Amino acid sequence: MGHELLKVKTELKSGAQIVGHELDRLDDQVPILDQESLKVQESLASTVAERLGETGDRQARHKAVTSQLHKTVQGTEAQSSYRDLLPDKDIIRLNRQHQLELENDEISLNLMTQEKLQQQEARQPRDGKISELKAMVQTMM
């Protein structure tokens, strides 16, 4: 439909005259084109809102991991100040516990990285479609 309107625009610029039935047909197509344009705009707005939500979720997860890492570092500092007072067995146990915490943090970070990559890959086809729709809307204007 948009292509037909572009064709009529080209014909008018070249000096062709359109009368009667053609003008009625064009008048009927303009509201339909408006509706299609609104649908594209709503879809784009929905996609933008969805991406903002995803960004907020990623930021919340990042903040949680960062907070946990800060707590771990602060806990490690507190532990090191008492290290001289503890017997060797307790030091070994604390070292193991600390190593497990570090491994868990690394696993969490890796999972978040994988999830981010998967989200990016899932968005790529949708981004391409949105770009096509934007281009179509711009050519219609």
Protein Blocks (a to p, Z undefined) as FASTA:
>chain_A
ZZmmmmmmmmmmnopacehjlmmmmmmmmmmmmmmmmmmmmmmmmmmmmmmmmmmmmmmm
mmmmmmmmmmmmmmmmmmmmmmmmpcfklmmmmmmmmmmmmmmmmmmmmmmmmmmmmmmm
mmmmmmmmmmmmmmmmmmmZZ
